[in-house]
């Protein structure tokens, strides 16, 4: 489980991942701004109450190299939400994402009432879609990304992917 001391590393990795993978979906001004501060604020708030979440980190000897954040029993229809899963750019394709996804499944099996899992992935993020499909995720719908219009670039779409059977 991630601890309070991991907030800065998680925020930095989160910001770097968004800058690399969310161009075209989020406004360049937002991505090029103080995104790390923005993400740090988000993560401090998330860590203030962890009763219905699980945040797990992957570390090497030097630093956090990946993390996953799950909101347990988030939705009556879809189950628990994988809200974030990010791996350091230089460490992708090394099994870290697979291990983090497995840890998310374990957290849901151990702590959630509902044994289903879902997530959102940007329609433009084909690599993430392939990764989640390889983990058994199934595409179920496409919707427009919501949120602050000043942060968005146009009207990007996101896909909902689900896992109805975790084990």
Helices and strands as residue ranges (DSSP letters): G 4-6, H 7-21, H 28-32, H 35-48, E 53-59, E 64-75, E 79-87, G 89-91, H 96-111, E 117-122, H 126-134, E 138-144, E 157-163
